[in-house]
Amino acid sequence: MQIAFAIGLLGVYIGWRGIIAKMTGFYDMAGAFKYLLFGIVSGMIFAVASDEMILQFAVIESRINIIYAFIVSLIIGASESALVMFLLGRPKVVSLRASTPYGWTLGLGMGAMFTSVLIVRLFDPVLPGSDYSGFDVIAVAIALSLAVIVCLGNALISTYQGVGVLTSTRFKTFYVSTFSRGILILGCTFILWYPILIIFFSTLIFYYWPTAQTKWLPLGMTPAASQAFRRTLRQDEKIRLAATNRVRGERVENNQNTSDIDDE
């Protein structure tokens, strides 16, 4: 169980380092961390509900009652989306335009707890009907994939809800996020039996990852912060390119300053 929760929290690290850490100084990091804790606490409640109502009852006891499992996953997804919409739509959060970064960290926390519960079940060697359960190299590889898929998937959905808050499309994003969460909950549960589903969810995450980086999360910045962030990215790219092309021992000078000196 300790290893399962450690792998689950690994998804939080990947999601944090992947996006939020690059934007330090442009967001309220203390608030983002607080919402990560909100996600961990609330995520455990939803994870237990998913485990009790879907995995144990619908899958193990009823032997894969897909209709019941999908309905329950939609109900749990709607509950998660309602909580996320409430937290990201608070006046203080909206006034700071922090709905998207807070949504990202909130989703990471919720995903980490759901992942941990799934991995605990995966490491159970007597999981009925699964040829991949137990604690071996294959199970650990599936667990790592689950950590990335569930954490980033929840983070993307919650960030999308944050976009809905900032663009006044809350109802649309609520319905879309509810359906998306239902698919994510049910699909990731069935990964314990059919790991091939990892390819499907990985494709979706890689498709929406650039959108979250370039459109959704920067939407939470003020115009001045957004301009400064883009300028920082351009400068960072120029510095990295110069360092790559630099010949060791060669002096690097600013071309503009050199031309000014020549003019003088």
WOJOHU-V838442 format. One record per backbone hydrogen bond with DSSP energy under -1.0 kcal/mol. NH is the residue of the N-H (numbers start at 1). CO is the residue of the C=O. Records with the same first field share a line. If there is no record, write none. Layout:
BEGIN
NH=CO, CO
END
This chain:
BEGIN
5=1
6=2
7=3
8=4
9=5
13=9
14=10
15=11
16=12
17=13
18=14
19=15
21=16
22=19
23=20
26=23
29=27
32=28
33=29
34=30
35=31
36=32
37=33
38=34
39=35
40=36
41=37
42=38
43=39
44=40
45=41
46=42
47=43
48=44
49=45
50=46
51=47
52=48
53=49
54=50
55=50
56=51
59=54
60=55
61=56
62=57
65=58
66=64
69=65
70=66
71=67
72=68
73=69
74=70
75=71
76=72
77=73
78=74
79=75
80=76
81=77
82=78
83=79
84=80
85=81
86=82
87=83
88=84
89=85
94=90
95=91
96=92
97=94
98=93
102=98
103=99
104=100
105=101
106=102
107=103
108=104
109=105
110=106
111=107
112=108
113=109
114=110
115=111
116=112
117=113
118=114
119=115
120=116
121=117
122=118
123=119
124=121
127=124
130=127
134=122
140=136
141=137
142=138
143=139
144=140
145=141
146=142
147=143
148=144
149=145
150=146
151=147
152=148
153=149
154=150
155=151
156=152
157=153
158=154
159=155
160=156
161=157
162=158
163=159
164=160
165=161
166=162
167=163
169=164
173=169
174=170
175=171
176=172
177=173
178=174
179=175
180=176
181=177
182=178
183=179
184=180
185=181
186=182
187=183
188=184
189=185
190=186
192=189
193=190
194=190
197=194
198=195
199=196
201=197
202=198
203=199
204=200
205=201
206=202
207=203
208=204
209=205
212=208
213=209
214=210
215=211
216=211
217=212
220=217
221=218
226=222
227=223
228=224
229=225
230=226
231=227
232=228
233=229
234=230
235=231
236=232
237=233
238=234
239=235
240=236
241=237
242=238
243=239
244=240
245=241
250=247
258=254
259=255
260=256
261=257
262=258
263=259
264=260
END
